[in-house]
Amino acid sequence: MVRETKARAVSGWLMVFLLLALLIVSIYSLVMSARAQMPWAVGLWVFLLALDVFLLTGFIVVNPNEAQVVLLFGNYLGSIKQAGFWWMNPLCNKRRVSLRVRNFETTKLKVNDQHGNPIEIAAVVVWQVVETAEAIFHVDDYENFVHVQSESALRNLATSYPYDQHVEGEKALRSHTGEIAEQIKREIQERLTKAGVDVIEARISHLAYAPEIANAMLRRQQATAIIAARQKIVEGAVSMVEMALEQLAAKHVVTLDEERKATMVSNLLVVLCSDRDAQPVVNAGTLYQ
């Protein structure tokens, strides 16, 4: 496997002065050949001028957060990551690699969750190239590799968890967003390590039931919410009835037998648990009529 190494490069400004000196020498040889009428000096001038032009093609400009991967006749010589003006052998082939932080959003994938429900899911992946040699030589197109492998990891993760939490303590895509995001990041990172890519962040950007079951699942969620609300209402009503009976008995306001207690409990529960306003009825007689 090819590992990243540092390429040896010469300062570009030093080479500028050397090439200017070479150009001056070539011009001087041309002038001297014209004065002394030495035909061979013309050939020397042509050679020096051609050499000067050839060496000019070896200059490299490396921008911040950018690298140049250098090859010579198929051999990897190293990478230049330090920003600046450099010069290398003009016969070398240079390939630019961006080291900037990049992000992309996957397409909306339609998959089945752990319970077999069809869902739509998409994620945002923030990534950066950290090993230029691996990014260039280990995969064909590292940008396309990042996109394909990210979608593959997201699809695999979506089938491993349910959309909603149906059991207490169960991890779900919708309820455990932080943990799911960390899991997505780990899975994508495992797939992209061979390409010299570091995954900085990965999180779900879109999550919904597929259109064909969206209405049914919405009714199910509404029913679950209604049941949960009713449970809270009943718990509160029972506590209030219990408190009312205890205070009536403690203050000796009225003495009720078991039958009348049951009637009072029934009436209070109807009033407290009903989703409509209760209609008061005034009893002008006794408790038993």
N, C-alpha and C positions, 0 to 999 in steps of 0.2 A: 504494500500500500504506500502511496506517495504521501509524505508528510511535508507540511509547510516549513520552508527554511528561508533565511534572509538572503536576498540577492546582493551581490557586491556591485555597487554603482559608483561612478565618479561624479564629482560635483559638476553640474552643467556650466557654471560660470567659469570654472577652471578651463574646461574644454573650449569655451568661447574665446578666451584669450589665446589658447594654443592654436586654434583654427585661424584666428586673425593673424597670428604670427606666420602661420603656414601660407596664408594668402599673400602676405607682404613679401615673403621669400619668393613665391611664384611670380609675382609682379616684378620683383627686382631681377629675377633670372631672365624674364622677358626683355626688360630694358637693357640689360647687359648683353644679351644675345643680339639685340638690334644695333648696339654700338660696336661691338667687337665682331659682328657678322659671324656668329657661331651658330650654325643650323641646329646642332644638337641641343642647344639651350632651349630652343622652341619646344622640342619634344619633352624636355624636363619641365617646362612651364605647363604644358598640356597635362602631363602626369600629375603634377602637384595640384593643379586646379581641379582635376577629376577626383583626386583623393580628398581634397577639401570638401567638395560637394557631397561625396559619398559619406564622409564622416559627419556631415551636418544632419543626416537622417537618423543619427543615434540619440538625439535628444529626447528626453521623456519629462513630461510635467505630471506630477502626482498631486492631485487635489486633496484637501482634508477629507477624512473618512472615505478614502478610496485607496485601492491597491492595484499594482501592476504585476501580473504573473508573467515571468520571463522564461522563454524556451529557446533553445539553440539546437536546430536540426533534430527536433523531437525529444531533446533532453531537457528536463526541468532544472533550471539554474537557481530558482528561488523567487521570492516575492518582495516587492518594494512597497512598504506600507508608510514610510515616513514621507510626509508631504514636502514637496520642494521641486527644484529643477535639477535633473540628473542626466547623465549620459551613459549609454551602454553600447556594446558592440552593435553596429547597424544591422548585422545579419540576424540578430535575435528577433524573435517574434514576441510581441507584448500583447497581453489580453487584460483589459480593464475589468476590475471587479469592485462593485460598490460595497462599502462597509457600513452604509447608513442603515438606521433602523427603518424597517418597512412593515407595512401591514396590509392585509387584504381580508375581504369577507367572502366566505365560501358561498356557493350557491345554496338555495333552499333545498335540502335533501328530504325526500319522502321515504321514511323508514318505519318499521314496526318497533314499538317499545318492548320492554320485557314481557308485558302482558299481551302482546300481539295487537295493540291498538295502533293504527296508522297515524303518524305524526309528521309535522314539518319542522325541521331544525336547521339552523345555520349558526356559524360562529365567526368571530373576528380573531385573527391570528397575527400577533406582533412578533417579527423575527428579524434576525441579523446574521450576516455571514461573519464567522470568526476564523475559519480555516480556509484560506483561499485555494490552496492546492487540492483539498478534498472537494470543494465546490466545483472546481473546473474539471478535475480528472476522474473523480469517482462516480459522477452521474452525468448524464448527457446534457440535460438542461436543468440547472438547479432551481430556477424560478418555477418552472412547470412541476418539478419534483416536489417542491414545497406545497404547491396547490393540491396536487393529486393525493399526496400522502396525508395532508391535513383533512381533506374530505373523507378519506378512508378511515382515519382514526376517529373522526366525529361520528361516522356511520356505525362503527363498531361499538363506540361508547353508548350511543343512543339505544342500541338493542340490549344493553346490559342493565338499564335502569328503567323503572316505570315513569310515566309522565307525571302522575300524581301519587302522593303518599296515601296508601290505603290501609296500612298497618302502622301502629305506633312504633316509631324508631326506624322505619324503613327509609332508605335514601331514595329520593326522587329527583327528576330533572328540574321540576318547578320549585320544589321546596328547599333544596340544598344547592343553591346556585354557586356558592363559594367552593364547596367541596367538589362539585362537578367540574368547575372551571380548573381547579388544580389537577384533577384526573385527566381532563382533556389536554392540558399542557404537558403532563408526563407522557401520555401516549404519543402525542405528536413529536415530542423531543426524542423519544426512543426511535422513531422512524427516520428522523432528520439528522441524527448524529453522524451518520455515514456521509452526509453531504456537507459537513462542516458548518452547519447552521445551528444557531442558538435560538430557542423559542423563549421570548421574554414574557409574553402573556398570551393567553387564549381564553376566551369567554363566549358564552352563548349570546348571540345577538337576536335570534328569532326562534320562538318555540310556540307551537300551536298544534291543535289537533287537525288532522286532514279534513278538508271540507265535507267529505261524505259522512263523517261521524261527529262533526263539530256540534250540531244541534243536539244530538242525543247526549253527548258528553256535557254540554252546557246544562241540560235539564238534570243530569246526574249531579253535577256540582251544586246546582241550586237546591236540589233535594237534600244533599248532604249538609249544606249550610242551614237549611230550615230545621233539619233534625237536630243539629248541634245547638241552634238557637232555642228550640223547644226544650232541650235537655236543661239548658241554663235557666229557662223560665220556670220549669217544674222544680228544679232544685231550690230556686229562690222562693217559690210559692210554698213549698213544704216547710222551709225554714220559717217563713212568716206565720204560717198556721200554727206551727209548734210553739213559736214565741207567743202568739196570741193566747193559746190555751194555757200556757204556763203563767202568763201574767194575770189572766182571769182567775185562775185557781189561787195564785199567790195573794192577790188583793181581795179575794172573796167577793168579787163583784156579783157573780151568779154561780149557782151550782147546777151542773149539767150531768145528766146520766149518760151512759155510753151511747144510747140511741141518738140523743140530741147532739152529743159531741160529733158523731158520725155525720149527722145532717149539717152541722156547722162546718165541719171540714169539707164536705162536698160542696157546699155553697161558696166557701172561700176559694177553693181550688178552681171552681168554675169562673169566679170573678177574676182571679189573678192570672189564670192560664188562657183565658179567652182572648182572641185577637180582635174582638169587638167590645165596645163599651157595654157594660152590664146595665140592665134596666132595673132600678130599685123597686121593690114591692114592700109597702108598709103593712105590717101585720098589726091590726088593731085589737086582736084577741090575745090569747096566751101563747106560750111556746108550743102547746099541744093542739091548738086549734087555729 
